């Protein structure tokens, strides 16, 4: 039989694992013609621009290994990869009544 202490430990471990599982939101930053645009993925960027406009094909950019430390740059554009930073909002989480 589980005691209250054991249940609390299990819930704490579960909460820690959920936090680890939160998905990082990737942002692709495109700088082209003096303008800055932001996309959720490389594929999404190619829905707005052609390979000719960017100066690199989708497959070549994927093979390039785009990362925060390794942006892509040519004469036409600069493409950077980053992570969207957001506030952790505890929306929808209700405080449990205190047990006395």
Secondary structure by P-SEA (a helix, b strand, c coil): cccaaaaaaaaaaaaaaaaaacbbbbbbbbbcccbbbbbccaaaaaaccccccccccaaaaaaccccccbbbbcccbbbbbbbbbbcccccccccccccc
